[in-house]
Amino acid sequence: MGGVDEESPFGADSTSHKLLGPISTILLGLGYCAPAIQATLGALIAPKLAQEPLLGNRAQGICQSAFWFGAGLSCFLVLPQITGRRQPILCMMTLGIAAALLSCLADGWILYGFSLFVVGCCVFPGSALCMLLLQESMHPSYWPTVIATLNGTWSALVVGMAVVGSVMQTPSFSWRTESGLWYVLLMAPVVVLGPCFVRESAMIQADADNEVLNVRDGALGSLMVVFITSSLGYYGLQYAAGELSPDRFVDMGILGVVDLASYFLSTFVINRFGTVKTQTSSMMVTALAFMLASFLPSKSFRMMFATMLGRCGFNFNYNTMYVLILEIYPAKTRTAALGYCAFVMRLSAMCGPFMAFLNARITCCLLAGLSLASAAVTPGLASAIRVSST
């Protein structure tokens, strides 16, 4: 541990590990999960928003899409320009919680949509940087475990929000109160305690490489296909929860439990077979699951079971695709690669809110086709890997 690991993209392992303490790890984990708040609230508070005179179903779809558009725009314009980690995280999280609280005061769809746009602009790049900072503070052999833990925490948050949200459906809890409570509880600690505990990435400080990302890189194009598939599959199922089973809250709760189990399982599979083989196989299984689901009755538990199997494949992707970013690109170009992938990912997520209005069979056929495309492009990524995590 005292020398330099030649296979590691950072210098001394011991130096990088000293940067992380339990409080900073928790804060970065909360920062990573920040986008899950509005993404989940969009489904939980939909019935209450529908009762607002100026926030009907159609306006809700527009406002939720503004949230994803802001996320994609900032990932495209902001993330590729960032080389540091700490300061951008703190700035984005501060602006994000301010915009989120402003959305709770909105009395019309214009202010509400604008507030969600700003929230999306801030929390998604901030989340990506939190993930990179945590990963870059670990040896590559820990990367699959770290991303699985982060995604598992995200899923646990969704389950918790679904459980508490079912209680908050009473008239005594307005959508403003519900939204404000979640943002204050989960984002305020990052903003208040972050300046004291979050440190800069050791890899950024040590990396003297000024390489510029080649946007025509074939690996980048393949990763974009995978990011689009994962985003539309994950968030599309979230918004379409009411079309997949008889109970929206039961479905969202089951989705969260399936997420936790699949993230845990994926760590062992990735460590055994590697990122490329795991991702290819999981996408093939996902495509078959959604093909089967397209022939099953809508709002049936049989369809829900088939879509849960497909959901597992998307969850495996959420682990492998982020690890592949780390394996393929050096520290200085990593944010640019992640930014471009996150851009197309968030643009595709803009379609998520409207999947709630699609026929369930159409949704399943669409996700099956995207999964097949991801399975087809993934094997070509093997030759681009620079630092293996297994």
Buried (B, 14 or more C-beta within 10 A) or exposed (E): EEEEEEEBBBBBBEBBBEBBEEBBBBBBBBBBBBBBBBBBBBBBBBEBBEEBEEBEEEBBBBBBBBBBBBBBBBBBEBBBEBBBBBEBBBBBBBBBBBBBBBBBEBEEBEBBBBBBBBBBBBBBBBBBBBBBBBBBBBBBEBBBBBBBBBBBBBBBBBBBBBBBBBEBBEEEBBBBEBBBBBBBEBBBBBBEBBEEBBBBBBBBBBBEEEEEBEEEBEBBBBBBBBBBBBBBBBBBBBBBBBBBBEBBBBBBBBBBBBBBBBBBBBBEBBBEBBBBBBBBBBBBBBBBBBBBBBEBEBBBBEBBBBBBBBBBBBBBBBBBBBBBBBBBBBBBBBBBBBBBBBBBBBBBBBBBBBBBEBEBBEBBBBBBBBBBBBBBBBEEBBEBBEBEBB
